[in-house]
Each structure stands twice: as structure tokens, then as C-alpha cells.
Amino acid sequence: MTRLTTLRALLGGARRHPARAVACPHCHAAPHIACTTAGRGRRMTGLHPARITAWTRHEAASGSAADRAPVRTPGAADGGTR
Ligand SMILES: [Zn+2]
């Protein structure tokens, strides 16, 4: 139930964010690979917000512990890949 708090803490100073487990839709970093800046391709210390969003949805889709996550999903836009 402390997921939101944890997430917020991680957003503050993200070093090893669990969102790394998914690929970044923004910079296309592979899973477990750090995000890179668009310009020079340098590693970022943080993660792109889009990646965190993707991870949150991933968690919600996997139904682990985020079933109460306040993620606004207007319908199943992802098509349901299993
Ligand atoms: Zn990224």
C-alpha cells in the first residue's frame, strides 16, 4: 500500500528505478538500460517520465500490486498482449 509513496520517493532521486525493467518509449532504451538523452545519447541519471508511465501501466497490466494505481487508462489501448 506504500506504492505511491515509494514511487514518489523514487521520482525524486531515481537511481535504480524499477521502471528500468521496461523499455523506454521515449528514448527507446532497452529494458534495464539507462535512459539516454535524445541529443548526444548520453546516459541519464533519471528516467523519462514516459518510461515511468509505461512501467506503471505494465505493473497494472500484470496485476501485481498496482490494481489500485491511479492510472487513467481510457480503455484497453494496448490491445492486450499476453
Ligand atoms: Zn528514456
PDB file of the backbone (N, CA, C, O) and the ligand in Angstrom, with CONECT records:
HET     ZN  A 101       1
ATOM      1  N   MET A   1       0.821  -1.212   0.000  1.00  0.00           N
ATOM      2  CA  MET A   1       0.000   0.000   0.000  1.00  0.00           C
ATOM      3  C   MET A   1       0.851   1.256   0.000  1.00  0.00           C
ATOM      4  O   MET A   1       0.354   2.376  -0.117  1.00  0.00           O
ATOM      5  N   THR A   2       2.128   1.035   0.133  1.00  0.00           N
ATOM      6  CA  THR A   2       3.013   2.205   0.150  1.00  0.00           C
ATOM      7  C   THR A   2       3.578   2.469  -1.231  1.00  0.00           C
ATOM      8  O   THR A   2       4.593   3.146  -1.399  1.00  0.00           O
ATOM      9  N   ARG A   3       2.908   1.927  -2.184  1.00  0.00           N
ATOM     10  CA  ARG A   3       3.466   2.007  -3.526  1.00  0.00           C
ATOM     11  C   ARG A   3       3.579   3.457  -4.009  1.00  0.00           C
ATOM     12  O   ARG A   3       4.585   3.856  -4.595  1.00  0.00           O
ATOM     13  N   LEU A   4       2.560   4.206  -3.757  1.00  0.00           N
ATOM     14  CA  LEU A   4       2.590   5.594  -4.225  1.00  0.00           C
ATOM     15  C   LEU A   4       3.711   6.367  -3.553  1.00  0.00           C
ATOM     16  O   LEU A   4       4.424   7.135  -4.199  1.00  0.00           O
ATOM     17  N   THR A   5       3.859   6.163  -2.280  1.00  0.00           N
ATOM     18  CA  THR A   5       4.917   6.851  -1.564  1.00  0.00           C
ATOM     19  C   THR A   5       6.271   6.440  -2.119  1.00  0.00           C
ATOM     20  O   THR A   5       7.157   7.267  -2.329  1.00  0.00           O
ATOM     21  N   THR A   6       6.406   5.150  -2.348  1.00  0.00           N
ATOM     22  CA  THR A   6       7.667   4.657  -2.888  1.00  0.00           C
ATOM     23  C   THR A   6       7.935   5.268  -4.251  1.00  0.00           C
ATOM     24  O   THR A   6       9.046   5.702  -4.554  1.00  0.00           O
ATOM     25  N   LEU A   7       6.918   5.289  -5.042  1.00  0.00           N
ATOM     26  CA  LEU A   7       7.067   5.830  -6.387  1.00  0.00           C
ATOM     27  C   LEU A   7       7.489   7.288  -6.327  1.00  0.00           C
ATOM     28  O   LEU A   7       8.355   7.730  -7.082  1.00  0.00           O
ATOM     29  N   ARG A   8       6.879   8.009  -5.442  1.00  0.00           N
ATOM     30  CA  ARG A   8       7.227   9.425  -5.321  1.00  0.00           C
ATOM     31  C   ARG A   8       8.676   9.591  -4.882  1.00  0.00           C
ATOM     32  O   ARG A   8       9.401  10.448  -5.387  1.00  0.00           O
ATOM     33  N   ALA A   9       9.079   8.759  -3.939  1.00  0.00           N
ATOM     34  CA  ALA A   9      10.452   8.841  -3.457  1.00  0.00           C
ATOM     35  C   ALA A   9      11.418   8.534  -4.585  1.00  0.00           C
ATOM     36  O   ALA A   9      12.467   9.166  -4.718  1.00  0.00           O
ATOM     37  N   LEU A  10      11.053   7.569  -5.382  1.00  0.00           N
ATOM     38  CA  LEU A  10      11.920   7.184  -6.486  1.00  0.00           C
ATOM     39  C   LEU A  10      11.971   8.278  -7.543  1.00  0.00           C
ATOM     40  O   LEU A  10      13.009   8.518  -8.161  1.00  0.00           O
ATOM     41  N   LEU A  11      10.859   8.921  -7.736  1.00  0.00           N
ATOM     42  CA  LEU A  11      10.831  10.001  -8.720  1.00  0.00           C
ATOM     43  C   LEU A  11      11.729  11.143  -8.283  1.00  0.00           C
ATOM     44  O   LEU A  11      12.299  11.860  -9.105  1.00  0.00           O
ATOM     45  N   GLY A  12      11.838  11.292  -6.995  1.00  0.00           N
ATOM     46  CA  GLY A  12      12.676  12.372  -6.503  1.00  0.00           C
ATOM     47  C   GLY A  12      14.131  12.160  -6.850  1.00  0.00           C
ATOM     48  O   GLY A  12      14.760  13.036  -7.444  1.00  0.00           O
ATOM     49  N   GLY A  13      14.667  11.030  -6.496  1.00  0.00           N
ATOM     50  CA  GLY A  13      16.066  10.776  -6.804  1.00  0.00           C
ATOM     51  C   GLY A  13      16.204   9.389  -7.376  1.00  0.00           C
ATOM     52  O   GLY A  13      16.585   8.450  -6.677  1.00  0.00           O
ATOM     53  N   ALA A  14      15.897   9.266  -8.638  1.00  0.00           N
ATOM     54  CA  ALA A  14      15.850   7.947  -9.253  1.00  0.00           C
ATOM     55  C   ALA A  14      17.238   7.498  -9.650  1.00  0.00           C
ATOM     56  O   ALA A  14      17.868   8.073 -10.538  1.00  0.00           O
ATOM     57  N   ARG A  15      17.695   6.478  -8.990  1.00  0.00           N
ATOM     58  CA  ARG A  15      18.949   5.866  -9.432  1.00  0.00           C
ATOM     59  C   ARG A  15      18.651   4.517 -10.056  1.00  0.00           C
ATOM     60  O   ARG A  15      18.925   4.262 -11.229  1.00  0.00           O
ATOM     61  N   ARG A  16      18.084   3.674  -9.231  1.00  0.00           N
ATOM     62  CA  ARG A  16      17.693   2.372  -9.773  1.00  0.00           C
ATOM     63  C   ARG A  16      16.186   2.281  -9.721  1.00  0.00           C
ATOM     64  O   ARG A  16      15.610   1.613  -8.863  1.00  0.00           O
ATOM     65  N   HIS A  17      15.597   2.930 -10.607  1.00  0.00           N
ATOM     66  CA  HIS A  17      14.140   2.925 -10.641  1.00  0.00           C
ATOM     67  C   HIS A  17      13.657   1.598 -11.204  1.00  0.00           C
ATOM     68  O   HIS A  17      14.206   1.104 -12.190  1.00  0.00           O
ATOM     69  N   PRO A  18      12.634   1.018 -10.585  1.00  0.00           N
ATOM     70  CA  PRO A  18      12.088  -0.242 -11.101  1.00  0.00           C
ATOM     71  C   PRO A  18      11.526  -0.108 -12.505  1.00  0.00           C
ATOM     72  O   PRO A  18      11.323  -1.099 -13.207  1.00  0.00           O
ATOM     73  N   ALA A  19      11.280   1.131 -12.902  1.00  0.00           N
ATOM     74  CA  ALA A  19      10.762   1.351 -14.249  1.00  0.00           C
ATOM     75  C   ALA A  19      11.790   0.980 -15.306  1.00  0.00           C
ATOM     76  O   ALA A  19      11.465   0.889 -16.490  1.00  0.00           O
ATOM     77  N   ARG A  20      13.007   0.770 -14.888  1.00  0.00           N
ATOM     78  CA  ARG A  20      14.034   0.324 -15.833  1.00  0.00           C
ATOM     79  C   ARG A  20      13.730  -1.046 -16.393  1.00  0.00           C
ATOM     80  O   ARG A  20      14.279  -1.453 -17.417  1.00  0.00           O
ATOM     81  N   ALA A  21      12.850  -1.752 -15.709  1.00  0.00           N
ATOM     82  CA  ALA A  21      12.525  -3.111 -16.150  1.00  0.00           C
ATOM     83  C   ALA A  21      11.816  -3.109 -17.492  1.00  0.00           C
ATOM     84  O   ALA A  21      11.750  -4.132 -18.173  1.00  0.00           O
ATOM     85  N   VAL A  22      11.289  -1.958 -17.866  1.00  0.00           N
ATOM     86  CA  VAL A  22      10.609  -1.889 -19.156  1.00  0.00           C
ATOM     87  C   VAL A  22      11.408  -1.001 -20.098  1.00  0.00           C
ATOM     88  O   VAL A  22      12.237  -0.201 -19.664  1.00  0.00           O
ATOM     89  N   ALA A  23      11.155  -1.148 -21.359  1.00  0.00           N
ATOM     90  CA  ALA A  23      11.834  -0.312 -22.339  1.00  0.00           C
ATOM     91  C   ALA A  23      11.272   1.097 -22.291  1.00  0.00           C
ATOM     92  O   ALA A  23      10.115   1.308 -21.925  1.00  0.00           O
ATOM     93  N   CYS A  24      12.099   2.052 -22.662  1.00  0.00           N
ATOM     94  CA  CYS A  24      11.637   3.435 -22.640  1.00  0.00           C
ATOM     95  C   CYS A  24      11.021   3.795 -23.986  1.00  0.00           C
ATOM     96  O   CYS A  24      11.678   3.695 -25.022  1.00  0.00           O
ATOM     97  N   PRO A  25       9.770   4.210 -23.967  1.00  0.00           N
ATOM     98  CA  PRO A  25       9.117   4.588 -25.213  1.00  0.00           C
ATOM     99  C   PRO A  25       9.608   5.932 -25.737  1.00  0.00           C
ATOM    100  O   PRO A  25       9.325   6.311 -26.874  1.00  0.00           O
ATOM    101  N   HIS A  26      10.333   6.631 -24.909  1.00  0.00           N
ATOM    102  CA  HIS A  26      10.789   7.972 -25.300  1.00  0.00           C
ATOM    103  C   HIS A  26      12.132   7.912 -26.018  1.00  0.00           C
ATOM    104  O   HIS A  26      12.263   8.398 -27.141  1.00  0.00           O
ATOM    105  N   CYS A  27      13.120   7.321 -25.372  1.00  0.00           N
ATOM    106  CA  CYS A  27      14.458   7.269 -25.979  1.00  0.00           C
ATOM    107  C   CYS A  27      14.779   5.872 -26.490  1.00  0.00           C
ATOM    108  O   CYS A  27      15.866   5.628 -27.013  1.00  0.00           O
ATOM    109  N   HIS A  28      13.830   4.959 -26.335  1.00  0.00           N
ATOM    110  CA  HIS A  28      13.964   3.585 -26.832  1.00  0.00           C
ATOM    111  C   HIS A  28      15.091   2.828 -26.162  1.00  0.00           C
ATOM    112  O   HIS A  28      15.706   1.949 -26.764  1.00  0.00           O
ATOM    113  N   ALA A  29      15.355   3.168 -24.928  1.00  0.00           N
ATOM    114  CA  ALA A  29      16.339   2.401 -24.174  1.00  0.00           C
ATOM    115  C   ALA A  29      15.770   1.016 -23.895  1.00  0.00           C
ATOM    116  O   ALA A  29      14.596   0.872 -23.552  1.00  0.00           O
ATOM    117  N   ALA A  30      16.602   0.015 -24.043  1.00  0.00           N
ATOM    118  CA  ALA A  30      16.157  -1.353 -23.791  1.00  0.00           C
ATOM    119  C   ALA A  30      15.920  -1.544 -22.298  1.00  0.00           C
ATOM    120  O   ALA A  30      16.427  -0.776 -21.480  1.00  0.00           O
ATOM    121  N   PRO A  31      15.147  -2.575 -21.942  1.00  0.00           N
ATOM    122  CA  PRO A  31      14.922  -2.854 -20.524  1.00  0.00           C
ATOM    123  C   PRO A  31      16.238  -3.013 -19.764  1.00  0.00           C
ATOM    124  O   PRO A  31      17.188  -3.630 -20.247  1.00  0.00           O
ATOM    125  N   HIS A  32      16.263  -2.446 -18.579  1.00  0.00           N
ATOM    126  CA  HIS A  32      17.421  -2.497 -17.675  1.00  0.00           C
ATOM    127  C   HIS A  32      18.583  -1.660 -18.186  1.00  0.00           C
ATOM    128  O   HIS A  32      19.687  -1.718 -17.644  1.00  0.00           O
ATOM    129  N   ILE A  33      18.335  -0.898 -19.212  1.00  0.00           N
ATOM    130  CA  ILE A  33      19.363   0.007 -19.721  1.00  0.00           C
ATOM    131  C   ILE A  33      18.947   1.427 -19.367  1.00  0.00           C
ATOM    132  O   ILE A  33      17.768   1.773 -19.433  1.00  0.00           O
ATOM    133  N   ALA A  34      19.904   2.228 -18.998  1.00  0.00           N
ATOM    134  CA  ALA A  34      19.598   3.585 -18.594  1.00  0.00           C
ATOM    135  C   ALA A  34      19.067   4.404 -19.764  1.00  0.00           C
ATOM    136  O   ALA A  34      19.401   4.161 -20.924  1.00  0.00           O
ATOM    137  N   CYS A  35      18.244   5.366 -19.428  1.00  0.00           N
ATOM    138  CA  CYS A  35      17.740   6.271 -20.448  1.00  0.00           C
ATOM    139  C   CYS A  35      18.893   7.121 -20.982  1.00  0.00           C
ATOM    140  O   CYS A  35      19.864   7.394 -20.276  1.00  0.00           O
ATOM    141  N   THR A  36      18.768   7.517 -22.198  1.00  0.00           N
ATOM    142  CA  THR A  36      19.786   8.361 -22.790  1.00  0.00           C
ATOM    143  C   THR A  36      19.146   9.640 -23.305  1.00  0.00           C
ATOM    144  O   THR A  36      17.963   9.668 -23.646  1.00  0.00           O
ATOM    145  N   THR A  37      19.932  10.675 -23.353  1.00  0.00           N
ATOM    146  CA  THR A  37      19.420  11.932 -23.868  1.00  0.00           C
ATOM    147  C   THR A  37      19.260  11.838 -25.376  1.00  0.00           C
ATOM    148  O   THR A  37      19.989  11.121 -26.062  1.00  0.00           O
ATOM    149  N   ALA A  38      18.306  12.566 -25.854  1.00  0.00           N
ATOM    150  CA  ALA A  38      17.987  12.474 -27.269  1.00  0.00           C
ATOM    151  C   ALA A  38      19.134  12.999 -28.130  1.00  0.00           C
ATOM    152  O   ALA A  38      19.416  12.457 -29.198  1.00  0.00           O
ATOM    153  N   GLY A  39      19.773  14.031 -27.668  1.00  0.00           N
ATOM    154  CA  GLY A  39      20.787  14.688 -28.480  1.00  0.00           C
ATOM    155  C   GLY A  39      22.058  13.872 -28.638  1.00  0.00           C
ATOM    156  O   GLY A  39      22.415  13.459 -29.742  1.00  0.00           O
ATOM    157  N   ARG A  40      22.728  13.647 -27.529  1.00  0.00           N
ATOM    158  CA  ARG A  40      24.048  13.016 -27.624  1.00  0.00           C
ATOM    159  C   ARG A  40      24.046  11.552 -27.244  1.00  0.00           C
ATOM    160  O   ARG A  40      25.071  10.878 -27.335  1.00  0.00           O
ATOM    161  N   GLY A  41      22.916  11.068 -26.825  1.00  0.00           N
ATOM    162  CA  GLY A  41      22.858   9.668 -26.441  1.00  0.00           C
ATOM    163  C   GLY A  41      23.615   9.393 -25.156  1.00  0.00           C
ATOM    164  O   GLY A  41      24.119   8.289 -24.949  1.00  0.00           O
ATOM    165  N   ARG A  42      23.694  10.380 -24.305  1.00  0.00           N
ATOM    166  CA  ARG A  42      24.394  10.155 -23.043  1.00  0.00           C
ATOM    167  C   ARG A  42      23.441   9.570 -22.016  1.00  0.00           C
ATOM    168  O   ARG A  42      22.231   9.789 -22.071  1.00  0.00           O
ATOM    169  N   ARG A  43      23.992   8.843 -21.106  1.00  0.00           N
ATOM    170  CA  ARG A  43      23.163   8.217 -20.091  1.00  0.00           C
ATOM    171  C   ARG A  43      22.606   9.262 -19.143  1.00  0.00           C
ATOM    172  O   ARG A  43      23.295  10.187 -18.712  1.00  0.00           O
ATOM    173  N   MET A  44      21.355   9.081 -18.842  1.00  0.00           N
ATOM    174  CA  MET A  44      20.719   9.976 -17.891  1.00  0.00           C
ATOM    175  C   MET A  44      20.761   9.353 -16.504  1.00  0.00           C
ATOM    176  O   MET A  44      20.775   8.131 -16.360  1.00  0.00           O
ATOM    177  N   THR A  45      20.780  10.190 -15.505  1.00  0.00           N
ATOM    178  CA  THR A  45      20.718   9.664 -14.141  1.00  0.00           C
ATOM    179  C   THR A  45      19.291   9.286 -13.799  1.00  0.00           C
ATOM    180  O   THR A  45      19.043   8.397 -12.985  1.00  0.00           O
ATOM    181  N   GLY A  46      18.375   9.965 -14.422  1.00  0.00           N
ATOM    182  CA  GLY A  46      16.970   9.675 -14.156  1.00  0.00           C
ATOM    183  C   GLY A  46      16.351   8.902 -15.305  1.00  0.00           C
ATOM    184  O   GLY A  46      17.041   8.355 -16.165  1.00  0.00           O
ATOM    185  N   LEU A  47      15.049   8.877 -15.290  1.00  0.00           N
ATOM    186  CA  LEU A  47      14.323   8.194 -16.347  1.00  0.00           C
ATOM    187  C   LEU A  47      13.342   9.166 -16.976  1.00  0.00           C
ATOM    188  O   LEU A  47      12.916  10.138 -16.351  1.00  0.00           O
ATOM    189  N   HIS A  48      12.998   8.894 -18.200  1.00  0.00           N
ATOM    190  CA  HIS A  48      11.988   9.711 -18.838  1.00  0.00           C
ATOM    191  C   HIS A  48      10.628   9.427 -18.199  1.00  0.00           C
ATOM    192  O   HIS A  48      10.307   8.279 -17.892  1.00  0.00           O
ATOM    193  N   PRO A  49       9.853  10.457 -18.007  1.00  0.00           N
ATOM    194  CA  PRO A  49       8.512  10.269 -17.415  1.00  0.00           C
ATOM    195  C   PRO A  49       7.680   9.262 -18.202  1.00  0.00           C
ATOM    196  O   PRO A  49       6.866   8.534 -17.633  1.00  0.00           O
ATOM    197  N   ALA A  50       7.887   9.229 -19.483  1.00  0.00           N
ATOM    198  CA  ALA A  50       7.123   8.302 -20.316  1.00  0.00           C
ATOM    199  C   ALA A  50       7.453   6.859 -19.952  1.00  0.00           C
ATOM    200  O   ALA A  50       6.605   5.971 -20.029  1.00  0.00           O
ATOM    201  N   ARG A  51       8.690   6.650 -19.560  1.00  0.00           N
ATOM    202  CA  ARG A  51       9.084   5.297 -19.189  1.00  0.00           C
ATOM    203  C   ARG A  51       8.426   4.885 -17.882  1.00  0.00           C
ATOM    204  O   ARG A  51       7.974   3.751 -17.720  1.00  0.00           O
ATOM    205  N   ILE A  52       8.384   5.812 -16.976  1.00  0.00           N
ATOM    206  CA  ILE A  52       7.741   5.531 -15.698  1.00  0.00           C
ATOM    207  C   ILE A  52       6.260   5.259 -15.907  1.00  0.00           C
ATOM    208  O   ILE A  52       5.675   4.380 -15.275  1.00  0.00           O
ATOM    209  N   THR A  53       5.675   6.026 -16.799  1.00  0.00           N
ATOM    210  CA  THR A  53       4.268   5.792 -17.114  1.00  0.00           C
ATOM    211  C   THR A  53       4.081   4.412 -17.713  1.00  0.00           C
ATOM    212  O   THR A  53       3.158   3.680 -17.354  1.00  0.00           O
ATOM    213  N   ALA A  54       4.958   4.072 -18.618  1.00  0.00           N
ATOM    214  CA  ALA A  54       4.871   2.757 -19.257  1.00  0.00           C
ATOM    215  C   ALA A  54       5.040   1.653 -18.227  1.00  0.00           C
ATOM    216  O   ALA A  54       4.364   0.625 -18.272  1.00  0.00           O
ATOM    217  N   TRP A  55       5.946   1.887 -17.311  1.00  0.00           N
ATOM    218  CA  TRP A  55       6.180   0.879 -16.268  1.00  0.00           C
ATOM    219  C   TRP A  55       4.961   0.743 -15.365  1.00  0.00           C
ATOM    220  O   TRP A  55       4.572  -0.361 -14.984  1.00  0.00           O
ATOM    221  N   THR A  56       4.370   1.876 -15.033  1.00  0.00           N
ATOM    222  CA  THR A  56       3.183   1.848 -14.186  1.00  0.00           C
ATOM    223  C   THR A  56       2.072   1.058 -14.864  1.00  0.00           C
ATOM    224  O   THR A  56       1.373   0.269 -14.227  1.00  0.00           O
ATOM    225  N   ARG A  57       1.924   1.279 -16.134  1.00  0.00           N
ATOM    226  CA  ARG A  57       0.895   0.531 -16.860  1.00  0.00           C
ATOM    227  C   ARG A  57       1.239  -0.945 -16.927  1.00  0.00           C
ATOM    228  O   ARG A  57       0.376  -1.817 -16.836  1.00  0.00           O
ATOM    229  N   HIS A  58       2.517  -1.190 -17.088  1.00  0.00           N
ATOM    230  CA  HIS A  58       2.966  -2.581 -17.143  1.00  0.00           C
ATOM    231  C   HIS A  58       2.643  -3.288 -15.830  1.00  0.00           C
ATOM    232  O   HIS A  58       2.152  -4.417 -15.813  1.00  0.00           O
ATOM    233  N   GLU A  59       2.928  -2.605 -14.752  1.00  0.00           N
ATOM    234  CA  GLU A  59       2.633  -3.168 -13.440  1.00  0.00           C
ATOM    235  C   GLU A  59       1.146  -3.400 -13.283  1.00  0.00           C
ATOM    236  O   GLU A  59       0.718  -4.441 -12.787  1.00  0.00           O
ATOM    237  N   ALA A  60       0.374  -2.441 -13.703  1.00  0.00           N
ATOM    238  CA  ALA A  60      -1.077  -2.552 -13.588  1.00  0.00           C
ATOM    239  C   ALA A  60      -1.587  -3.696 -14.450  1.00  0.00           C
ATOM    240  O   ALA A  60      -2.497  -4.425 -14.056  1.00  0.00           O
ATOM    241  N   ALA A  61      -0.997  -3.847 -15.626  1.00  0.00           N
ATOM    242  CA  ALA A  61      -1.434  -4.901 -16.536  1.00  0.00           C
ATOM    243  C   ALA A  61      -1.077  -6.269 -15.988  1.00  0.00           C
ATOM    244  O   ALA A  61      -1.829  -7.229 -16.156  1.00  0.00           O
ATOM    245  N   SER A  62       0.053  -6.355 -15.343  1.00  0.00           N
ATOM    246  CA  SER A  62       0.468  -7.636 -14.786  1.00  0.00           C
ATOM    247  C   SER A  62      -0.325  -7.951 -13.525  1.00  0.00           C
ATOM    248  O   SER A  62      -0.320  -9.081 -13.037  1.00  0.00           O
ATOM    249  N   GLY A  63      -0.999  -6.945 -13.011  1.00  0.00           N
ATOM    250  CA  GLY A  63      -1.873  -7.162 -11.877  1.00  0.00           C
ATOM    251  C   GLY A  63      -1.142  -7.514 -10.606  1.00  0.00           C
ATOM    252  O   GLY A  63      -1.699  -8.199  -9.748  1.00  0.00           O
ATOM    253  N   SER A  64       0.078  -7.072 -10.461  1.00  0.00           N
ATOM    254  CA  SER A  64       0.858  -7.446  -9.284  1.00  0.00           C
ATOM    255  C   SER A  64       0.337  -6.766  -8.026  1.00  0.00           C
ATOM    256  O   SER A  64      -0.262  -7.408  -7.163  1.00  0.00           O
ATOM    257  N   ALA A  65       0.567  -5.494  -7.933  1.00  0.00           N
ATOM    258  CA  ALA A  65       0.149  -4.814  -6.710  1.00  0.00           C
ATOM    259  C   ALA A  65      -0.429  -3.446  -7.026  1.00  0.00           C
ATOM    260  O   ALA A  65      -0.741  -2.662  -6.130  1.00  0.00           O
ATOM    261  N   ALA A  66      -0.561  -3.183  -8.283  1.00  0.00           N
ATOM    262  CA  ALA A  66      -0.952  -1.833  -8.672  1.00  0.00           C
ATOM    263  C   ALA A  66      -2.388  -1.787  -9.157  1.00  0.00           C
ATOM    264  O   ALA A  66      -2.752  -0.939  -9.972  1.00  0.00           O
ATOM    265  N   ASP A  67      -3.191  -2.694  -8.657  1.00  0.00           N
ATOM    266  CA  ASP A  67      -4.582  -2.701  -9.112  1.00  0.00           C
ATOM    267  C   ASP A  67      -5.328  -1.473  -8.625  1.00  0.00           C
ATOM    268  O   ASP A  67      -6.395  -1.129  -9.133  1.00  0.00           O
ATOM    269  N   ARG A  68      -4.751  -0.825  -7.641  1.00  0.00           N
ATOM    270  CA  ARG A  68      -5.389   0.394  -7.168  1.00  0.00           C
ATOM    271  C   ARG A  68      -4.650   1.628  -7.629  1.00  0.00           C
ATOM    272  O   ARG A  68      -4.912   2.739  -7.170  1.00  0.00           O
ATOM    273  N   ALA A  69      -3.740   1.421  -8.529  1.00  0.00           N
ATOM    274  CA  ALA A  69      -2.942   2.545  -9.013  1.00  0.00           C
ATOM    275  C   ALA A  69      -3.826   3.527  -9.782  1.00  0.00           C
ATOM    276  O   ALA A  69      -4.658   3.112 -10.589  1.00  0.00           O
ATOM    277  N   PRO A  70      -3.654   4.793  -9.543  1.00  0.00           N
ATOM    278  CA  PRO A  70      -4.476   5.806 -10.202  1.00  0.00           C
ATOM    279  C   PRO A  70      -4.010   6.071 -11.625  1.00  0.00           C
ATOM    280  O   PRO A  70      -3.686   7.202 -11.986  1.00  0.00           O
ATOM    281  N   VAL A  71      -3.979   5.040 -12.406  1.00  0.00           N
ATOM    282  CA  VAL A  71      -3.567   5.208 -13.790  1.00  0.00           C
ATOM    283  C   VAL A  71      -4.807   5.347 -14.656  1.00  0.00           C
ATOM    284  O   VAL A  71      -5.695   4.495 -14.648  1.00  0.00           O
ATOM    285  N   ARG A  72      -4.842   6.404 -15.379  1.00  0.00           N
ATOM    286  CA  ARG A  72      -6.008   6.614 -16.235  1.00  0.00           C
ATOM    287  C   ARG A  72      -5.797   5.887 -17.548  1.00  0.00           C
ATOM    288  O   ARG A  72      -5.027   6.325 -18.402  1.00  0.00           O
ATOM    289  N   THR A  73      -6.476   4.795 -17.692  1.00  0.00           N
ATOM    290  CA  THR A  73      -6.381   4.073 -18.945  1.00  0.00           C
ATOM    291  C   THR A  73      -7.729   4.141 -19.644  1.00  0.00           C
ATOM    292  O   THR A  73      -8.665   3.433 -19.272  1.00  0.00           O
ATOM    293  N   PRO A  74      -7.823   4.972 -20.632  1.00  0.00           N
ATOM    294  CA  PRO A  74      -9.081   5.086 -21.377  1.00  0.00           C
ATOM    295  C   PRO A  74      -9.312   3.878 -22.272  1.00  0.00           C
ATOM    296  O   PRO A  74      -9.071   3.936 -23.478  1.00  0.00           O
ATOM    297  N   GLY A  75      -9.775   2.790 -21.684  1.00  0.00           N
ATOM    298  CA  GLY A  75      -9.975   1.584 -22.466  1.00  0.00           C
ATOM    299  C   GLY A  75      -8.665   0.836 -22.588  1.00  0.00           C
ATOM    300  O   GLY A  75      -7.616   1.335 -22.182  1.00  0.00           O
ATOM    301  N   ALA A  76      -8.723  -0.341 -23.139  1.00  0.00           N
ATOM    302  CA  ALA A  76      -7.503  -1.123 -23.304  1.00  0.00           C
ATOM    303  C   ALA A  76      -6.810  -0.702 -24.586  1.00  0.00           C
ATOM    304  O   ALA A  76      -6.985  -1.319 -25.637  1.00  0.00           O
ATOM    305  N   ALA A  77      -6.035   0.341 -24.486  1.00  0.00           N
ATOM    306  CA  ALA A  77      -5.397   0.881 -25.670  1.00  0.00           C
ATOM    307  C   ALA A  77      -4.236   0.018 -26.138  1.00  0.00           C
ATOM    308  O   ALA A  77      -3.822   0.087 -27.296  1.00  0.00           O
ATOM    309  N   ASP A  78      -3.723  -0.784 -25.239  1.00  0.00           N
ATOM    310  CA  ASP A  78      -2.543  -1.572 -25.571  1.00  0.00           C
ATOM    311  C   ASP A  78      -2.890  -2.863 -26.330  1.00  0.00           C
ATOM    312  O   ASP A  78      -2.007  -3.541 -26.854  1.00  0.00           O
ATOM    313  N   GLY A  79      -4.155  -3.181 -26.378  1.00  0.00           N
ATOM    314  CA  GLY A  79      -4.552  -4.319 -27.182  1.00  0.00           C
ATOM    315  C   GLY A  79      -4.439  -5.641 -26.471  1.00  0.00           C
ATOM    316  O   GLY A  79      -4.889  -6.657 -26.999  1.00  0.00           O
ATOM    317  N   GLY A  80      -3.866  -5.666 -25.314  1.00  0.00           N
ATOM    318  CA  GLY A  80      -3.811  -6.898 -24.545  1.00  0.00           C
ATOM    319  C   GLY A  80      -2.856  -7.922 -25.111  1.00  0.00           C
ATOM    320  O   GLY A  80      -3.283  -8.912 -25.705  1.00  0.00           O
ATOM    321  N   THR A  81      -1.588  -7.698 -24.935  1.00  0.00           N
ATOM    322  CA  THR A  81      -0.608  -8.665 -25.415  1.00  0.00           C
ATOM    323  C   THR A  81      -0.281  -9.629 -24.276  1.00  0.00           C
ATOM    324  O   THR A  81       0.098  -9.208 -23.183  1.00  0.00           O
ATOM    325  N   ARG A  82      -0.429 -10.897 -24.538  1.00  0.00           N
ATOM    326  CA  ARG A  82      -0.087 -11.858 -23.495  1.00  0.00           C
ATOM    327  C   ARG A  82       0.827 -12.916 -24.059  1.00  0.00           C
ATOM    328  O   ARG A  82       1.235 -13.827 -23.339  1.00  0.00           O
TER     329      ARG A  82
HETATM  330 ZN    ZN A 101      14.176   7.224 -21.838  1.00  0.00          ZN2+
END
